[in-house]
Amino acid sequence: MAHLQSLNTIHSSLPIPSKNNKGLFIKPHAVKISSCLVSDVTTKPITAANSTSVSNASKELMEADKSVMVGTYARTPVVLERGIGCKVYDLDGKEYLDMAAGIAVNSLGHADPDWLKAVNDQASTLAHVSNVFYSVPQVKLAQRLIECSFADRVFFSNSGTEANEAAIKFSRKYHRHGHPNSTNPPTEFIAFSNSFHGRTLGALALTSKEQYRAPFEPIMPGVTFVEYGNVEEVARLVKKGNVAAVFVEPLQGEGGIHSATKEFLSGLRSVCDDAVALLVFDEVQCGLGRTGHLWAHEAYGIYPDIMTLAKPLAGGLPIGVVLTTQKVASAINPGDHGSTFAGSPLVCNAALAVVNKINTPSFLSDVAKKGNHLKELLAKKLKGNTHVKEIRGAGLIVGIELDMPAAELVDACRENGVLVLTAGKGNVVRLVPPLVISMEELEFGAEVISNCLAAL
Ligand SMILES: Cc1ncc(COP(=O)(O)O)c(C=O)c1O
């Protein structure tokens, strides 16, 4: 009751919007941008955007963003306007080499001609139908994903977190289905230190960073975190018989670019097999060619019961996928799960173009070669820099661990025309460029990173 009263107080203290003579709401904090209708320019400065390289047009847009968006993102003070290949351009025409690819999304770079054709053709034919109906691109994409993976069945969602959410539900349903008379089928999960599985309440519960989870508790109960690599502890927990699934990234991206060892993944496989727990590989970031293998787990020869995918699959359009075996899929019935948008013809046709391009031996071996080249370049150029603790990764997902916050280097690189990301506890620079990046572009990127780090 006290809680309700305080909410009411907050609501009644909010300004009540009024309408102008055109019937548009006038809101106290609305901001005008050049091509926008909304009134009342605010003059509040944006500190982060006050760098000399930020034009007035960009500053205006950033102000406008602040006045209309929920503040979930600590954005970089750049307004990106267009992209082609591995280059993106801001509102003022400044060029950047994109070594972030969104966040490991634009694997084919920007405006890839095959992807564009797939999107344009499908958009002008049929963009969306609900999952009440069949559609050709959805079935074709599912067939394609099954042909090139361990899986027998596919479920489409719209993002990585949704794919993991579906994997959580499927894992629980699988056990409930397998223990029809039990009042106590396994419902719990194991996840690992430095894991990242998403932001919805189930996937968030599997995500290790306390600061992401704590403000939203209670979240899904029954998750135990184990040190990444510690199979013995997983074995001890799984033996208790209440673990539905173990979620693991074969290569952790957000967590700081940590690769699993073969012993770890094969240990998890046999521990799960012994205890009849499911093994879920989250390849949302590391899958689909990023490591130089189509799936990151192929490097280990260890296969999961469920794999989740998302980021790069539709070349920048929203998609998520659960790939699984017939054994798991047979526990799922109509109505158990679903999504309005998922698996639309438009998104699936785009994804088909992406998979067709990435899943060729020459494309994948090029990624592996370019990844090795990038690591060699960095090792050479950063040699002797005392801030660098380690350069690691596989294929074109590479981390540079520093003895200092990575944000300063990320900012300096951006000022000098190269976009890179942070990871881990903020001390790792993450490089996840489009997989189509050229050797020359890698050389340029490594040079800028090294020069910027030397100047810090
Ligand atoms: C391994 C992994 N899983 C899940 C997610 C969540 O994906 P999304 O942001 O599409 O919900 C991410 C996002 O970074 C990720 O890296």
Ligand as a Chemical Component Dictionary entry (heavy atoms), coordinates in Angstrom:
data_LIG
# 
_chem_comp.id                   LIG 
_chem_comp.type                 NON-POLYMER 
_chem_comp.pdbx_formal_charge   0 
_chem_comp.three_letter_code    LIG 
# 
loop_
_chem_comp_atom.comp_id 
_chem_comp_atom.atom_id 
_chem_comp_atom.alt_atom_id 
_chem_comp_atom.type_symbol 
_chem_comp_atom.charge 
_chem_comp_atom.model_Cartn_x 
_chem_comp_atom.model_Cartn_y 
_chem_comp_atom.model_Cartn_z 
_chem_comp_atom.pdbx_ordinal 
LIG C1 C1 C 0 26.576 -14.541 -25.926 1  
LIG C2 C2 C 0 25.382 -13.628 -25.944 2  
LIG N1 N1 N 0 24.188 -14.131 -25.661 3  
LIG C3 C3 C 0 23.083 -13.366 -25.678 4  
LIG C4 C4 C 0 23.144 -12.033 -25.972 5  
LIG C5 C5 C 0 21.901 -11.199 -25.989 6  
LIG O1 O1 O 0 21.565 -10.890 -27.303 7  
LIG P1 P1 P 0 20.569 -9.696  -27.636 8  
LIG O2 O2 O 0 21.255 -8.437  -27.279 9  
LIG O3 O3 O 0 20.303 -9.858  -29.114 10 
LIG O4 O4 O 0 19.347 -9.936  -26.831 11 
LIG C6 C6 C 0 24.388 -11.461 -26.289 12 
LIG C7 C7 C 0 24.492 -10.027 -26.598 13 
LIG O5 O5 O 0 25.526 -9.431  -26.554 14 
LIG C8 C8 C 0 25.531 -12.279 -26.272 15 
LIG O6 O6 O 0 26.752 -11.789 -26.552 16 
# 
loop_
_chem_comp_bond.comp_id 
_chem_comp_bond.atom_id_1 
_chem_comp_bond.atom_id_2 
_chem_comp_bond.value_order 
_chem_comp_bond.pdbx_ordinal 
LIG C1 C2 SING 1  
LIG C2 N1 SING 2  
LIG C2 C8 DOUB 3  
LIG N1 C3 DOUB 4  
LIG C3 C4 SING 5  
LIG C4 C5 SING 6  
LIG C4 C6 DOUB 7  
LIG C5 O1 SING 8  
LIG O1 P1 SING 9  
LIG P1 O2 DOUB 10 
LIG P1 O3 SING 11 
LIG P1 O4 SING 12 
LIG C6 C7 SING 13 
LIG C6 C8 SING 14 
LIG C7 O5 DOUB 15 
LIG C8 O6 SING 16 
# 
